[in-house]
Amino acid sequence: MARKAKPTKRKAGRPRLDEAEKAARVQPMTGKQFAAWCDHMGYRDIDAARQLGTAPSTIARYQAKGGPALLGLACAAISAGLPSWKRPE
């Protein structure tokens, strides 16, 4: 006699994303994109590190391997001249 498979339970947590939602997510920044941003802004590694609040070695890693989606958003904000967010009073 064949055993019946137990129904699989869906784990609690994030709901599954459909294809449109996946496409709309902010993508990680590639090394080429980051290097192009640095060139566009006229930043040396030390300048980019100061603007992004990180070490020059991290900047070199971003240029070689890319970085998280957050990096692209930060670069866009800096390019637009936006100040750091502060809570409204």
C-alpha positions in Angstrom: 0.0 0.0 0.0 1.4 3.4 -1.0 1.9 6.0 1.7 0.0 9.3 1.3 2.3 12.4 1.2 1.7 14.8 3.9 0.5 18.2 2.7 3.2 20.8 2.9 2.6 23.8 5.0 3.6 27.2 3.8 6.1 28.8 6.2 5.0 32.0 7.8 6.9 35.1 6.7 7.0 37.1 3.6 4.4 36.3 0.9 5.7 35.1 -2.5 6.2 37.7 -5.1 4.8 37.5 -8.6 7.0 38.4 -11.6 5.8 42.0 -11.8 6.7 42.6 -8.1 10.1 40.9 -8.6 10.8 43.2 -11.6 9.8 46.3 -9.7 12.3 45.7 -6.9 15.4 47.8 -6.7 18.3 45.8 -8.2 21.8 45.6 -6.7 24.3 48.0 -8.2 27.0 46.4 -10.4 30.7 47.3 -10.2 30.5 48.9 -13.6 27.6 51.1 -12.6 29.4 52.1 -9.4 32.6 52.9 -11.2 30.7 55.0 -13.8 29.0 56.9 -11.0 32.3 57.7 -9.4 33.7 58.9 -12.7 30.6 61.0 -13.4 30.8 62.6 -9.9 34.6 63.1 -10.3 35.3 61.2 -7.1 38.5 59.4 -6.2 38.1 56.4 -3.9 38.7 58.6 -0.8 36.0 61.1 -2.0 33.4 58.4 -2.6 34.3 56.8 0.8 33.7 60.1 2.6 30.4 60.8 0.8 29.1 57.3 1.5 30.5 57.1 5.0 32.6 54.0 4.4 36.3 53.0 4.0 38.2 53.3 0.7 38.7 49.5 0.7 34.9 49.1 0.6 34.8 51.5 -2.4 37.4 49.4 -4.2 35.3 46.3 -3.5 32.1 48.0 -4.8 34.0 48.9 -8.0 35.2 45.4 -8.5 32.2 43.3 -7.4 29.2 45.8 -7.1 27.1 46.5 -4.0 23.6 46.2 -2.5 20.6 48.0 -3.9 21.0 50.5 -1.0 24.2 51.6 -2.6 22.5 52.6 -5.8 19.9 54.5 -3.9 22.5 56.4 -1.9 24.4 57.2 -5.1 21.3 58.6 -6.7 20.5 60.7 -3.6 24.0 62.2 -3.5 23.9 62.9 -7.3 20.6 64.7 -6.7 22.1 66.8 -3.9 19.7 65.5 -1.3 20.7 66.0 2.3 20.6 63.2 4.9 17.1 62.5 6.1 16.1 64.1 9.3 12.9 63.5 11.3 10.4 66.4 10.8 9.8 68.4 13.9 
